Amino acid sequence: MATHAQIAARLLRDAATFFRNVAMQNEPLREQLNDNAAIYDQVADLVESDPGGVVALEADPRPAEGNDGG
């Protein structure tokens, strides 16, 4: 039986493969599509290695967990 994290990682890797396949057929967008694929692979690695991990985003307007902002 697969965990949610394992399924998510598989879907991300499949999406990366899709981007790479489209990139091979589309020279004008090749670099952007390959960059997207690399990001999907990186996120898949994060999901596999630390499924409950947290990434702090500069643009995230929500307060950190346990911090009500006040």
C-alpha angles and dihedrals in degrees: 000000000000125000122231089252092053092050091047092050091050092050091049092050091048089052090050089053090050091052091049092049092050090045091058089058099041115058097179092057098032098107094047093046092049090049089052090050091051091052092050089051091049092051090047088054090051093048091050097044099039112011094177096042123131128222117202110222120199092216094050106116094191118099117248115270110278091020115098091191094247 
